[in-house]
Structures are given as C-alpha cells and as structure tokens.
Amino acid sequence: MAKIRKKVKLIGIWISILTVLFATVFVIGTFNPNWIVLDKLEKKYAIENMASWKSLGVMEPSIEYSNNKEFVVSVSRCIAYLNLNVLPEERIHREIIIAMAVLETGYGKSRFANEGNNLFGIRTWDDEIPQLKPLGNPDVVWGVRVYKTKCQSVQDMISTINRHPAYELFRIERAKQLETNSININKQIDLLNKWSTNPDYTKLIKQKVIKIKKILENG
C-alpha cells in the first residue's frame, strides 16, 4: 500500500507540474503569439480576401492612353487591380513598375507595346509562345512576348521579379525593408539592374520615378 500511495503521490506531482507548464505556455502564447503562426494566418486571410474580390467580378482594367499622363494613370490602375491577387510581401512599388514601363516603351509608344501589349520588353526563347521579332534582326532565336492585354504584361513582370534568380537580392532587400518598416525605393531600384544591359538603367528609373510621383499626385 505504501508503494501505491507513493506512486499516486508522484503521479499527482507530475500532473501538477504539467498543468503549470501548459498554463504558462497558454499565457505566453496568448500575449506573445507565435510569429510563424501569425504569418500563416495573415497569408490565409490575404488569400481569402483575393478570392472575395474575384467573386465580386472585379474586372481587369484596360490600359488605354493618348498622352503620357494617361499612360501613367492607366498603368497605375492595372497595378491596383493586380495587387488584389498579390500578397503584400510580394508587391512591387507602383512607381517602380510604371517607371520601367515608361523607360521600356517611351510612355507606351513603342512597337512592342502597340503590337504586342508588352510594356517591359520581356523576351521568350520558346517558339510556341506568341512573339515579335526585332525589325532590324528578324532571325534572332528569341522574340519579345505578345500578350492578350497590356495589364497581363504587367502581371508577368511582377511574377518574373518575384521568382527569377536574377532578382533574389531585390527580394531579400524588399523583405528586410518591410520587416523594419524602413522603405527605401532607390535601394530597391539599385537591385533591379539586371533587367537591362544599359549601365545607367537604374539611374534612369530613379529619374522617372520622381516624374511619375508628380503625375500621380496631381492626377
């Protein structure tokens, strides 16, 4: 009997210890939530929010313009629409996107923009994908992609920067800035230098960003 009482006493002690531990964990978890769990919840709700926008029948805006200001504003509307389906941490600043489109197409005036709906000079080496060849070099193995709409080219540009190895440093810097709430667009632009072979590319993008901000603020 003495041994049984001893075992019962030990079990009681362990139950008490475990109860205290579970209570402590619960309190800590309540007031100091697991950030991994929170991150997953935020993504879950963001995805649900995207689905709700789709169910409302929000349609892709058409990028139409007759002057520089209309081009900037129209591309901005497309970006706002696309952001409904892009997680916050994967978004690219609209001024950067528009600046790149402006520089690549001369405010939408290029042949690739007008005939191929391609605002960023995105290329393909796949013969099965609709494409345009450069007029001066029709025999090259690559072509500039043709899209059904200009907004789809914006979507592909965002996707490319979010997945291509060439822009990994950009993604790392963007994540760091979001985490510390210290957004530096110029620093992000510097890490997009591989989009073009022009050594002054990022400098030109920064100049365009300033002009675009003014257009959007006054628009």
C-alpha positions as CSV (number, residue, x, y, z in Angstrom):
1,M,0.0,0.0,0.0
2,A,2.8,2.4,0.8
3,K,4.3,1.9,-2.6
4,I,1.0,2.5,-4.3
5,R,0.5,5.7,-2.2
6,K,4.0,6.8,-3.3
7,K,3.2,6.2,-7.0
8,V,-0.1,8.1,-6.7
9,K,1.7,10.9,-5.0
10,L,4.4,11.1,-7.7
11,I,1.7,11.0,-10.5
12,G,-0.1,13.8,-8.7
13,I,3.1,15.9,-8.6
14,W,3.7,15.3,-12.3
15,I,0.2,16.3,-13.1
16,S,0.6,19.5,-11.2
17,I,3.9,20.3,-12.9
18,L,2.4,19.6,-16.4
19,T,-0.7,21.7,-15.5
20,V,1.6,24.6,-14.6
21,L,3.6,24.2,-17.8
22,F,0.6,24.1,-20.0
23,A,-0.9,27.1,-18.3
24,T,2.4,29.0,-18.7
25,V,2.6,28.1,-22.4
26,F,-1.0,29.2,-22.9
27,V,-0.5,32.6,-21.3
28,I,2.8,33.1,-23.3
29,G,1.1,32.1,-26.5
30,T,-1.9,34.4,-25.8
31,F,0.1,37.5,-25.1
32,N,3.2,36.7,-27.2
33,P,1.8,34.8,-30.2
34,N,3.9,32.6,-32.4
35,W,5.0,34.8,-35.3
36,I,5.2,31.9,-37.7
37,V,1.5,31.1,-36.9
38,L,0.6,34.8,-37.3
39,D,2.4,35.0,-40.6
40,K,0.5,31.9,-41.9
41,L,-2.8,33.4,-40.7
42,E,-2.0,36.8,-42.4
43,K,-1.4,34.9,-45.7
44,K,-4.5,32.8,-45.2
45,Y,-6.7,35.9,-44.8
46,A,-4.9,37.7,-47.7
47,I,-5.7,34.7,-50.0
48,E,-9.3,34.7,-48.8
49,N,-9.5,38.4,-49.5
50,M,-8.2,37.8,-53.0
51,A,-10.9,35.2,-53.6
52,S,-13.6,37.5,-52.4
53,W,-12.6,40.2,-54.9
54,K,-12.7,37.6,-57.7
55,S,-16.2,36.6,-56.6
56,L,-17.4,40.2,-56.9
57,G,-16.5,40.1,-60.5
58,V,-13.8,42.8,-60.4
59,M,-12.5,43.0,-64.0
60,E,-9.0,43.7,-65.3
61,P,-8.8,47.4,-66.3
62,S,-7.8,48.2,-69.9
63,I,-4.6,50.2,-70.3
64,E,-5.7,52.9,-72.8
65,Y,-4.0,56.3,-73.3
66,S,-3.4,59.1,-75.7
67,N,-0.7,61.0,-73.8
68,N,2.0,60.5,-71.2
69,K,-0.2,61.3,-68.2
70,E,-3.0,58.9,-69.3
71,F,-0.4,56.1,-69.7
72,V,0.9,56.6,-66.2
73,V,-2.6,56.7,-64.6
74,S,-3.8,53.7,-66.7
75,V,-0.9,51.5,-65.8
76,S,-1.4,52.6,-62.1
77,R,-5.0,51.3,-62.3
78,C,-3.8,48.0,-63.7
79,I,-1.3,47.6,-60.8
80,A,-4.0,48.4,-58.2
81,Y,-6.1,45.6,-59.8
82,L,-3.2,43.1,-59.9
83,N,-2.4,43.8,-56.2
84,L,-5.7,42.3,-55.3
85,N,-4.2,39.0,-56.2
86,V,-0.6,39.6,-54.9
87,L,0.4,39.0,-51.3
88,P,1.6,42.3,-49.6
89,E,5.2,41.0,-49.3
90,E,5.3,40.2,-53.0
91,R,4.1,43.5,-54.3
92,I,6.4,45.9,-56.2
93,H,6.1,49.7,-55.7
94,R,3.8,51.0,-58.5
95,E,6.2,53.9,-59.2
96,I,9.0,51.3,-60.0
97,I,6.7,49.3,-62.3
98,I,5.4,52.4,-64.1
99,A,8.9,53.8,-64.4
100,M,10.2,50.6,-66.0
101,A,7.2,50.6,-68.4
102,V,7.8,54.2,-69.3
103,L,11.5,53.7,-70.0
104,E,11.0,50.5,-72.0
105,T,8.2,51.8,-74.2
106,G,8.5,55.6,-74.2
107,Y,5.2,56.0,-72.4
108,G,3.6,53.2,-74.4
109,K,4.6,54.4,-77.8
110,S,6.9,51.5,-78.9
111,R,6.1,48.9,-81.4
112,F,6.3,46.1,-78.8
113,A,3.7,48.0,-76.7
114,N,1.3,48.7,-79.5
115,E,1.6,45.4,-81.4
116,G,2.5,43.0,-78.6
117,N,1.0,44.6,-75.5
118,N,4.4,44.2,-74.0
119,L,5.4,47.1,-71.7
120,F,8.7,45.7,-70.5
121,G,10.5,44.2,-73.4
122,I,10.0,40.7,-71.9
123,R,11.6,38.1,-74.1
124,T,10.9,34.4,-74.8
125,W,13.0,31.7,-76.4
126,D,10.0,29.4,-76.8
127,D,8.8,29.1,-80.4
128,E,5.4,28.1,-79.1
129,I,4.8,31.4,-77.4
130,P,3.4,34.3,-79.5
131,Q,6.2,36.8,-80.1
132,L,7.5,39.7,-82.2
133,K,11.0,39.7,-83.7
134,P,13.0,42.9,-83.8
135,L,12.5,44.6,-87.2
136,G,16.3,45.0,-87.7
137,N,17.1,41.4,-86.8
138,P,14.2,39.0,-87.6
139,D,16.4,35.9,-87.5
140,V,17.3,36.1,-83.8
141,V,16.4,32.9,-81.7
142,W,14.4,35.0,-79.2
143,G,11.4,37.2,-79.6
144,V,9.5,39.8,-77.5
145,R,6.5,38.2,-76.0
146,V,3.0,39.1,-77.2
147,Y,0.3,39.4,-74.5
148,K,-3.5,39.4,-74.9
149,T,-3.6,42.7,-72.8
150,K,-1.1,45.2,-71.6
151,C,-2.1,44.5,-68.0
152,Q,-1.1,40.9,-68.4
153,S,2.4,42.0,-69.3
154,V,2.5,43.9,-66.0
155,Q,1.4,40.8,-64.3
156,D,4.2,38.8,-65.9
157,M,6.8,41.4,-65.0
158,I,5.8,41.2,-61.3
159,S,5.9,37.4,-61.5
160,T,9.3,37.5,-63.1
161,I,10.8,39.7,-60.4
162,N,9.3,37.6,-57.7
163,R,10.6,34.3,-58.9
164,H,13.7,34.8,-61.2
165,P,17.1,34.1,-59.5
166,A,18.5,37.3,-61.0
167,Y,16.3,39.4,-58.6
168,E,16.9,37.4,-55.4
169,L,18.8,40.3,-53.8
170,F,15.9,42.6,-54.6
171,R,13.5,40.2,-52.9
172,I,15.8,40.0,-49.8
173,E,16.1,43.7,-49.6
174,R,12.4,44.3,-50.0
175,A,11.6,41.7,-47.2
176,K,14.1,43.4,-44.9
177,Q,12.6,46.9,-45.6
178,L,9.1,45.6,-44.9
179,E,10.2,43.9,-41.7
180,T,11.9,47.0,-40.4
181,N,9.3,49.4,-41.8
182,S,12.0,51.4,-43.5
183,I,11.1,51.6,-47.2
184,N,13.8,52.8,-49.5
185,I,12.7,52.7,-53.1
186,N,16.0,53.8,-54.5
187,K,17.8,51.0,-52.8
188,Q,15.3,48.5,-54.3
189,I,15.8,50.0,-57.7
190,D,19.5,49.5,-57.5
191,L,18.9,45.8,-57.3
192,L,16.9,45.7,-60.5
193,N,19.9,46.5,-62.6
194,K,19.9,43.1,-64.3
195,W,16.6,44.0,-66.1
196,S,18.7,45.9,-68.7
197,T,22.2,45.9,-70.1
198,N,22.2,49.7,-70.0
199,P,24.7,50.7,-67.3
200,D,22.6,53.8,-66.5
201,Y,19.3,51.8,-66.2
202,T,18.7,52.2,-62.5
203,K,19.7,55.8,-62.6
204,L,17.1,56.5,-65.3
205,I,14.5,54.5,-63.4
206,K,15.0,56.8,-60.4
207,Q,14.6,59.9,-62.5
208,K,11.4,58.5,-64.0
209,V,10.0,57.7,-60.5
210,I,10.3,61.3,-59.5
211,K,8.3,62.4,-62.5
212,I,5.7,59.7,-62.1
213,K,5.1,60.5,-58.4
214,K,4.3,64.1,-59.5
215,I,1.9,62.9,-62.2
216,L,0.1,60.6,-59.8
217,E,-0.1,63.2,-57.1
218,N,-1.6,65.7,-59.4
219,G,-3.8,63.2,-61.3
